[in-house]
Amino acid sequence: MDNLKQNALDYHEFPRPGKLSVESSKPCATAAELSLAYTPGVAAPVREIHADAENAYRYTNKGNLVAVITDGTAILGLGNLGPLASKPVMEGKAVLFKRFANVDVFDIEVNAPSVESFIETVVNIAPTFGGINLEDIAAPHCFEIEKALKERLDIPVFHDDQHGTAIIICAGLLNALELQGKTLAKAKLVCLGAGAAGLAGMRLLIAMGAKKENMTLVDSKGVIHSGRTDLNAHKQEFAKETPLRTLAEAMQDADVFIGVSGANLVTGDDLKRMAPKPIVFAMANPDPEILPADAHAARSDLIMATGRSDFPNQVNNVLGFPYIFRGALDARAKSITQDMMIAAVRALADLAKEAVPLEVLKAYNAKSMSFGKDYILPKPFDPRLIERIPPAVAAAARASGA
């Protein structure tokens, strides 16, 4: 771990600090080019944009520029460390946008004393961008922030910790259920963690056919039931009348466990209580709710996924957000709708069933990969992702009027 820490610090410091730079996309080597890049030539596009705001997409980088914005209140698994400490994560997000979907990003870390001031900051800078990616903002404020920005802006606003995670969960779960001979409509599901990712995941699953009455949500205080008086409005949406009070009780005969909580909160005994052929998505990072070795020791008939790259079936948001924004930008969408998210889910799930190209096997030093218990999602370096997901998202945007 010490080597990893030093390697990571060196990676970020050398040969120059940070992971991003701004490069000019137009030549500026002659007096004539200087006059076009700046004064007097720049006046021409200024006047065109003033006459018609849509011309900003023609003459500036707005149509391929996304803001990755945070207040630093929920940085990865590290918590509220403030906006400045979040900058390496936001720069990293920008690298992934560029690497996987050729989307340009400005990372913006906002020192906002209130939710309202954060919202106003984003609204005030929004004209620069073709889309807004909210990141690492704590629940429940993240719900209020996203809702307000969607209502006030005419460009896509997407909180990746909510919807990006939800999309990958749904795609992986559809395939896992198929392999286990189960259906989304009948699956009994337990979700440990009722923050941004957990609640968004459940909502998207319901939109795709899961039944709310088959869902039991558990937070740090136990099962979310209708008798509790400490629930915010978002958790109340999933409160149900039930005698269940603990995670162990909730796991009895469950088909699916989804963990978006913390390390080592699930035991082998918990898994033994689950129904035959269970599905376990233990996605806490860096340490999952239960390690795959312990899960497989408890149940030989399960399908296991985590959020880590060193285990099979990584639930990784990089499978989603670059391509979802690429599709939304290409379609000039005003928002990212549920239909667009479902289109991304289905495109991802379908791609995992296709033969894996040799270049992907080489990238992962693997002799073979095929749809099955250890391969329910495509790999992040699969070049077909950019070919499949953005067109599906763009088509859904056009069909839904977004």
ROGUSE-805425 format. One record per residue (C-alpha): residue in one letter; x, y, z. Coordinates in Angstrom, 2 decimals, always signed. Example, Ala and Ser with C-alpha at 12.3 -4.5 7.8 and 13.67 -1.06 7.14 Angstrom:
BEGIN
(site "a",(+12.30,-4.50,+7.80))
(site "s",(+13.67,-1.06,+7.14))
END
This chain:
BEGIN
(site "m",(+0.00,+0.00,+0.00))
(site "d",(+2.94,+2.35,+0.70))
(site "n",(+4.16,+1.78,-2.86))
(site "l",(+0.68,+2.53,-4.21))
(site "k",(+0.53,+5.75,-2.21))
(site "q",(+3.93,+6.94,-3.43))
(site "n",(+3.23,+5.91,-7.01))
(site "a",(-0.06,+7.81,-6.91))
(site "l",(+1.60,+10.92,-5.47))
(site "d",(+4.37,+10.77,-8.09))
(site "y",(+1.81,+10.26,-10.86))
(site "h",(-0.01,+13.43,-9.80))
(site "e",(+3.12,+15.55,-9.23))
(site "f",(+5.39,+14.72,-12.17))
(site "p",(+6.40,+15.78,-14.77))
(site "r",(+4.13,+18.68,-13.89))
(site "p",(+1.45,+18.92,-11.19))
(site "g",(-2.07,+17.74,-11.90))
(site "k",(-3.70,+15.68,-14.63))
(site "l",(-5.15,+18.35,-16.93))
(site "s",(-3.93,+21.05,-19.27))
(site "v",(-5.61,+23.36,-21.79))
(site "e",(-4.48,+22.96,-25.37))
(site "s",(-5.41,+25.27,-28.22))
(site "s",(-7.48,+23.63,-30.95))
(site "k",(-6.63,+26.31,-33.53))
(site "p",(-3.27,+27.52,-34.86))
(site "c",(-1.89,+30.81,-33.61))
(site "a",(+1.57,+31.08,-35.13))
(site "t",(+1.21,+34.08,-37.45))
(site "a",(-0.05,+37.63,-37.26))
(site "a",(-3.00,+36.66,-39.44))
(site "e",(-3.94,+33.79,-37.15))
(site "l",(-3.58,+36.03,-34.10))
(site "s",(-6.02,+38.49,-35.65))
(site "l",(-8.52,+35.63,-36.12))
(site "a",(-8.03,+34.09,-32.68))
(site "y",(-8.47,+37.39,-30.90))
(site "t",(-9.06,+40.96,-31.94))
(site "p",(-10.36,+42.01,-34.42))
(site "g",(-11.54,+38.66,-35.84))
(site "v",(-13.15,+37.41,-32.65))
(site "a",(-15.80,+40.12,-32.94))
(site "a",(-17.48,+38.24,-35.78))
(site "p",(-18.55,+35.16,-33.77))
(site "v",(-19.39,+37.39,-30.78))
(site "r",(-21.96,+39.23,-32.89))
(site "e",(-23.33,+35.97,-34.31))
(site "i",(-23.82,+34.50,-30.82))
(site "h",(-25.43,+37.71,-29.59))
(site "a",(-27.88,+37.51,-32.51))
(site "d",(-28.65,+33.81,-31.86))
(site "a",(-27.45,+31.98,-28.75))
(site "e",(-27.50,+28.65,-30.60))
(site "n",(-24.50,+29.90,-32.58))
(site "a",(-22.38,+29.30,-29.47))
(site "y",(-22.51,+25.61,-30.42))
(site "r",(-21.18,+26.53,-33.88))
(site "y",(-18.39,+28.91,-32.97))
(site "t",(-17.22,+27.84,-29.47))
(site "n",(-16.44,+24.65,-27.58))
(site "k",(-19.70,+24.79,-25.59))
(site "g",(-21.15,+21.75,-27.37))
(site "n",(-18.31,+19.48,-26.26))
(site "l",(-17.55,+21.00,-22.86))
(site "v",(-18.81,+19.58,-19.57))
(site "a",(-18.36,+21.00,-16.09))
(site "v",(-17.48,+18.46,-13.41))
(site "i",(-18.60,+20.29,-10.28))
(site "t",(-18.46,+19.45,-6.57))
(site "d",(-18.62,+20.96,-3.13))
(site "g",(-16.37,+18.22,-1.74))
(site "t",(-18.89,+16.97,+0.82))
(site "a",(-18.72,+13.28,-0.19))
(site "i",(-15.34,+12.56,-1.78))
(site "l",(-15.14,+8.92,-2.88))
(site "g",(-15.23,+6.89,+0.33))
(site "l",(-13.36,+9.60,+2.24))
(site "g",(-16.27,+11.82,+3.25))
(site "n",(-16.49,+15.58,+3.62))
(site "l",(-12.92,+16.79,+3.11))
(site "g",(-13.83,+20.05,+1.39))
(site "p",(-13.74,+21.29,-2.20))
(site "l",(-9.97,+21.76,-2.59))
(site "a",(-9.20,+18.17,-1.52))
(site "s",(-11.69,+16.96,-4.15))
(site "k",(-9.74,+18.49,-7.03))
(site "p",(-7.66,+15.34,-7.83))
(site "v",(-10.90,+13.38,-8.15))
(site "m",(-12.52,+15.98,-10.41))
(site "e",(-9.39,+16.13,-12.58))
(site "g",(-9.50,+12.34,-12.75))
(site "k",(-13.11,+12.46,-13.88))
(site "a",(-12.06,+14.87,-16.61))
(site "v",(-9.34,+12.47,-17.77))
(site "l",(-11.93,+9.69,-18.11))
(site "f",(-14.35,+11.90,-20.04))
(site "k",(-11.59,+12.74,-22.51))
(site "r",(-10.05,+9.27,-22.73))
(site "f",(-13.26,+7.35,-23.30))
(site "a",(-15.58,+9.78,-25.09))
(site "n",(-13.44,+12.74,-26.25))
(site "v",(-15.48,+15.12,-24.09))
(site "d",(-13.63,+18.19,-22.80))
(site "v",(-14.01,+19.10,-19.12))
(site "f",(-13.34,+21.95,-16.76))
(site "d",(-13.19,+20.75,-13.17))
(site "i",(-14.80,+23.21,-10.75))
(site "e",(-14.54,+22.94,-6.98))
(site "v",(-17.00,+25.26,-5.22))
(site "n",(-16.55,+26.55,-1.68))
(site "a",(-20.26,+27.05,-1.05))
(site "p",(-21.52,+27.96,+2.45))
(site "s",(-25.04,+26.70,+1.64))
(site "v",(-26.97,+24.54,-0.81))
(site "e",(-28.56,+27.68,-2.25))
(site "s",(-25.20,+29.34,-2.88))
(site "f",(-23.92,+26.21,-4.62))
(site "i",(-26.98,+26.15,-6.87))
(site "e",(-26.61,+29.83,-7.71))
(site "t",(-22.92,+29.36,-8.52))
(site "v",(-23.67,+26.57,-10.98))
(site "v",(-26.53,+28.50,-12.58))
(site "n",(-24.33,+31.57,-13.00))
(site "i",(-21.50,+29.71,-14.77))
(site "a",(-23.72,+27.37,-16.81))
(site "p",(-23.60,+29.42,-20.08))
(site "t",(-20.01,+28.20,-20.57))
(site "f",(-20.99,+24.55,-20.78))
(site "g",(-22.92,+22.01,-22.83))
(site "g",(-23.56,+19.85,-19.76))
(site "i",(-23.14,+19.68,-15.97))
(site "n",(-21.79,+16.59,-14.18))
(site "l",(-22.36,+16.86,-10.42))
(site "e",(-19.95,+14.82,-8.37))
(site "d",(-19.19,+13.85,-4.76))
(site "i",(-22.03,+15.84,-3.19))
(site "a",(-23.51,+14.40,+0.00))
(site "a",(-27.09,+13.18,+0.31))
(site "p",(-29.71,+14.45,+0.83))
(site "h",(-28.47,+17.82,-0.47))
(site "c",(-27.49,+16.25,-3.78))
(site "f",(-31.15,+15.52,-4.56))
(site "e",(-32.21,+19.11,-3.93))
(site "i",(-29.28,+20.49,-5.92))
(site "e",(-29.88,+18.31,-8.96))
(site "k",(-33.63,+18.97,-8.97))
(site "a",(-33.15,+22.74,-8.80))
(site "l",(-30.51,+22.77,-11.54))
(site "k",(-32.60,+20.60,-13.86))
(site "e",(-35.49,+23.02,-13.47))
(site "r",(-33.40,+26.13,-14.08))
(site "l",(-30.96,+25.07,-16.82))
(site "d",(-31.49,+24.13,-20.46))
(site "i",(-28.47,+21.80,-20.64))
(site "p",(-28.10,+18.26,-19.28))
(site "v",(-27.52,+18.02,-15.53))
(site "f",(-26.40,+14.60,-14.27))
(site "h",(-25.37,+13.58,-10.77))
(site "d",(-23.12,+10.64,-11.55))
(site "d",(-23.02,+9.26,-8.01))
(site "q",(-26.77,+8.80,-8.35))
(site "h",(-27.55,+7.96,-11.93))
(site "g",(-24.23,+6.72,-13.24))
(site "t",(-24.03,+4.15,-10.48))
(site "a",(-27.70,+3.26,-10.96))
(site "i",(-27.22,+2.63,-14.68))
(site "i",(-24.31,+0.25,-14.19))
(site "i",(-26.09,-1.55,-11.34))
(site "c",(-29.16,-2.05,-13.50))
(site "a",(-27.21,-3.34,-16.50))
(site "g",(-25.24,-5.80,-14.41))
(site "l",(-28.30,-6.92,-12.49))
(site "l",(-30.34,-7.59,-15.63))
(site "n",(-27.64,-9.94,-16.86))
(site "a",(-27.06,-11.57,-13.47))
(site "l",(-30.78,-12.25,-13.08))
(site "e",(-30.89,-13.83,-16.53))
(site "l",(-27.95,-16.09,-15.69))
(site "q",(-29.55,-17.12,-12.40))
(site "g",(-32.90,-17.82,-14.04))
(site "k",(-34.69,-15.00,-12.23))
(site "t",(-36.69,-11.93,-13.27))
(site "l",(-36.59,-8.32,-12.19))
(site "a",(-40.33,-8.26,-11.54))
(site "k",(-40.19,-11.12,-9.04))
(site "a",(-36.77,-10.65,-7.47))
(site "k",(-36.69,-9.98,-3.73))
(site "l",(-34.07,-7.28,-3.24))
(site "v",(-32.17,-5.86,-0.26))
(site "c",(-30.25,-2.59,-0.60))
(site "l",(-27.79,-1.65,+2.15))
(site "g",(-27.19,+2.08,+1.92))
(site "a",(-29.90,+4.66,+1.32))
(site "g",(-27.88,+7.58,+0.02))
(site "a",(-27.59,+8.94,-3.50))
(site "a",(-26.53,+5.74,-5.25))
(site "g",(-28.87,+3.40,-3.38))
(site "l",(-32.02,+5.45,-3.84))
(site "a",(-31.31,+6.28,-7.48))
(site "g",(-30.58,+2.63,-8.19))
(site "m",(-33.87,+1.51,-6.70))
(site "r",(-35.81,+4.16,-8.62))
(site "l",(-34.27,+3.13,-11.93))
(site "l",(-34.88,-0.55,-11.23))
(site "i",(-38.54,+0.24,-10.54))
(site "a",(-38.74,+2.14,-13.82))
(site "m",(-37.43,-0.99,-15.53))
(site "g",(-39.90,-3.37,-13.93))
(site "a",(-38.83,-4.14,-10.37))
(site "k",(-41.52,-3.99,-7.70))
(site "k",(-41.13,-1.58,-4.79))
(site "e",(-42.95,-4.02,-2.51))
(site "n",(-40.13,-6.53,-3.16))
(site "m",(-37.47,-4.06,-1.99))
(site "t",(-36.14,-3.70,+1.55))
(site "l",(-33.77,-0.79,+2.17))
(site "v",(-31.42,-0.74,+5.14))
(site "d",(-29.43,+2.21,+6.45))
(site "s",(-27.06,+2.60,+9.39))
(site "k",(-29.98,+2.41,+11.83))
(site "g",(-31.58,-0.70,+10.34))
(site "v",(-34.47,-1.49,+8.02))
(site "i",(-36.26,+1.54,+6.59))
(site "h",(-39.81,+0.86,+7.80))
(site "s",(-42.94,+2.96,+8.13))
(site "g",(-42.68,+3.16,+11.92))
(site "r",(-39.46,+5.18,+11.87))
(site "t",(-39.62,+8.90,+12.59))
(site "d",(-36.05,+9.76,+11.57))
(site "l",(-36.41,+9.40,+7.78))
(site "n",(-35.95,+12.19,+5.28))
(site "a",(-38.43,+12.48,+2.42))
(site "h",(-36.23,+10.46,+0.07))
(site "k",(-36.00,+7.51,+2.45))
(site "q",(-39.70,+7.76,+3.33))
(site "e",(-40.42,+6.97,-0.32))
(site "f",(-39.17,+3.42,+0.36))
(site "a",(-40.45,+2.94,+3.91))
(site "k",(-42.72,-0.10,+4.18))
(site "e",(-44.79,-1.85,+6.78))
(site "t",(-42.68,-4.81,+7.83))
(site "p",(-41.64,-6.64,+10.99))
(site "l",(-38.04,-6.74,+9.69))
(site "r",(-35.61,-4.59,+11.63))
(site "t",(-32.05,-5.79,+10.90))
(site "l",(-29.98,-6.55,+7.83))
(site "a",(-29.77,-10.20,+8.86))
(site "e",(-33.57,-10.44,+8.98))
(site "a",(-33.94,-8.66,+5.65))
(site "m",(-31.51,-11.05,+3.94))
(site "q",(-33.74,-14.07,+4.62))
(site "d",(-34.73,-15.55,+1.22))
(site "a",(-33.52,-12.45,-0.67))
(site "d",(-32.59,-12.96,-4.32))
(site "v",(-30.44,-9.86,-4.62))
(site "f",(-28.18,-7.89,-2.27))
(site "i",(-26.97,-4.46,-3.38))
(site "g",(-24.44,-2.76,-1.12))
(site "v",(-23.58,+0.92,-1.45))
(site "s",(-22.56,+1.43,+2.15))
(site "g",(-19.30,+0.52,+3.87))
(site "a",(-16.66,-2.14,+4.40))
(site "n",(-17.30,-5.53,+6.00))
(site "l",(-20.95,-4.98,+6.89))
(site "v",(-22.11,-8.31,+5.46))
(site "t",(-21.14,-11.76,+6.74))
(site "g",(-21.10,-15.19,+5.20))
(site "d",(-24.02,-16.09,+7.47))
(site "d",(-26.00,-13.23,+5.92))
(site "l",(-25.43,-14.72,+2.47))
(site "k",(-26.42,-18.18,+3.66))
(site "r",(-29.84,-16.78,+4.51))
(site "m",(-30.43,-15.70,+0.91))
(site "a",(-32.51,-17.62,-1.63))
(site "p",(-30.92,-20.18,-3.98))
(site "k",(-28.73,-18.68,-6.72))
(site "p",(-28.33,-15.27,-5.07))
(site "i",(-26.80,-12.14,-6.60))
(site "v",(-24.46,-10.04,-4.46))
(site "f",(-23.31,-6.58,-5.55))
(site "a",(-20.96,-5.41,-2.77))
(site "m",(-19.85,-2.04,-4.10))
(site "a",(-18.38,-0.13,-1.18))
(site "n",(-14.94,+1.24,-2.09))
(site "p",(-12.15,+0.57,-1.51))
(site "d",(-13.28,-2.32,+0.70))
(site "p",(-16.59,-4.01,-0.18))
(site "e",(-19.34,-5.04,+2.23))
(site "i",(-17.99,-8.59,+1.90))
(site "l",(-14.90,-9.77,+0.04))
(site "p",(-15.49,-12.13,-2.90))
(site "a",(-13.44,-14.91,-1.26))
(site "d",(-15.66,-14.82,+1.81))
(site "a",(-18.81,-14.60,-0.29))
(site "h",(-17.87,-17.60,-2.44))
(site "a",(-16.87,-19.56,+0.65))
(site "a",(-20.39,-19.03,+2.00))
(site "r",(-22.26,-19.61,-1.27))
(site "s",(-21.03,-21.56,-4.29))
(site "d",(-24.14,-20.65,-6.30))
(site "l",(-23.88,-16.86,-6.24))
(site "i",(-22.97,-14.21,-8.78))
(site "m",(-20.70,-11.59,-7.21))
(site "a",(-19.85,-8.05,-8.26))
(site "t",(-17.86,-5.29,-6.54))
(site "g",(-16.68,-1.77,-7.29))
(site "r",(-13.06,-2.89,-7.61))
(site "s",(-11.03,-3.59,-10.73))
(site "d",(-9.07,-6.46,-9.17))
(site "f",(-12.16,-8.69,-8.90))
(site "p",(-14.49,-9.94,-11.66))
(site "n",(-17.64,-7.96,-12.47))
(site "q",(-16.56,-4.45,-11.57))
(site "v",(-19.49,-2.03,-11.32))
(site "n",(-17.62,+0.97,-12.67))
(site "n",(-19.22,+4.32,-13.54))
(site "v",(-16.73,+4.82,-16.36))
(site "l",(-18.93,+2.39,-18.31))
(site "g",(-21.63,+5.04,-18.20))
(site "f",(-21.02,+8.75,-17.74))
(site "p",(-18.60,+9.45,-20.64))
(site "y",(-20.90,+7.77,-23.15))
(site "i",(-24.13,+9.14,-21.71))
(site "f",(-22.80,+12.69,-22.01))
(site "r",(-21.40,+11.94,-25.46))
(site "g",(-24.87,+10.85,-26.60))
(site "a",(-26.58,+13.78,-24.91))
(site "l",(-24.14,+16.30,-26.42))
(site "d",(-24.40,+14.74,-29.85))
(site "a",(-28.20,+15.01,-29.71))
(site "r",(-28.02,+18.55,-28.28))
(site "a",(-30.25,+17.30,-25.48))
(site "k",(-31.65,+19.77,-22.96))
(site "s",(-31.69,+17.12,-20.23))
(site "i",(-30.80,+13.50,-19.52))
(site "t",(-34.11,+11.70,-19.20))
(site "q",(-35.04,+8.38,-17.67))
(site "d",(-35.56,+7.00,-21.18))
(site "m",(-31.98,+7.95,-22.04))
(site "m",(-30.68,+6.22,-18.92))
(site "i",(-32.68,+3.06,-19.68))
(site "a",(-31.30,+3.08,-23.22))
(site "a",(-27.79,+3.13,-21.74))
(site "v",(-28.68,+0.24,-19.41))
(site "r",(-29.93,-1.94,-22.24))
(site "a",(-27.00,-1.11,-24.53))
(site "l",(-24.54,-2.05,-21.77))
(site "a",(-26.35,-5.26,-20.88))
(site "d",(-26.60,-6.33,-24.51))
(site "l",(-22.94,-5.65,-25.24))
(site "a",(-21.85,-8.03,-22.46))
(site "k",(-23.51,-10.89,-24.34))
(site "e",(-21.43,-10.41,-27.49))
(site "a",(-18.08,-12.02,-28.29))
(site "v",(-15.22,-10.11,-26.67))
(site "p",(-12.68,-8.62,-29.13))
(site "l",(-9.06,-9.78,-28.99))
(site "e",(-7.85,-6.27,-28.15))
(site "v",(-9.92,-6.34,-24.95))
(site "l",(-8.44,-9.70,-23.96))
(site "k",(-4.96,-8.27,-24.53))
(site "a",(-5.74,-5.16,-22.48))
(site "y",(-6.69,-7.36,-19.54))
(site "n",(-4.10,-10.09,-20.13))
(site "a",(-6.89,-12.67,-20.41))
(site "k",(-7.11,-15.76,-22.57))
(site "s",(-10.87,-15.66,-22.80))
(site "m",(-13.95,-13.75,-21.64))
(site "s",(-17.56,-14.63,-22.29))
(site "f",(-20.98,-13.85,-20.90))
(site "g",(-21.34,-15.70,-17.62))
(site "k",(-21.03,-15.48,-13.85))
(site "d",(-17.64,-13.74,-14.00))
(site "y",(-18.50,-11.49,-16.96))
(site "i",(-21.85,-9.71,-16.63))
(site "l",(-20.65,-6.27,-17.77))
(site "p",(-18.33,-5.06,-20.56))
(site "k",(-14.83,-3.99,-19.60))
(site "p",(-14.00,-0.26,-19.45))
(site "f",(-11.41,-0.53,-22.27))
(site "d",(-13.85,-2.18,-24.68))
(site "p",(-13.76,+0.06,-27.78))
(site "r",(-17.33,-0.90,-28.67))
(site "l",(-18.71,+1.13,-25.76))
(site "i",(-18.29,+4.39,-27.68))
(site "e",(-19.95,+2.80,-30.71))
(site "r",(-23.00,+1.47,-28.86))
(site "i",(-23.96,+3.63,-25.90))
(site "p",(-23.87,+7.21,-27.27))
(site "p",(-26.04,+6.38,-30.33))
(site "a",(-28.54,+4.58,-28.09))
(site "v",(-28.66,+7.54,-25.70))
(site "a",(-28.94,+10.06,-28.54))
(site "a",(-31.75,+8.07,-30.17))
(site "a",(-33.64,+7.96,-26.88))
(site "a",(-33.13,+11.70,-26.47))
(site "r",(-34.64,+12.40,-29.86))
(site "a",(-37.51,+9.94,-29.32))
(site "s",(-38.39,+11.44,-25.93))
(site "g",(-38.17,+15.01,-27.15))
(site "a",(-35.27,+15.84,-24.86))
END
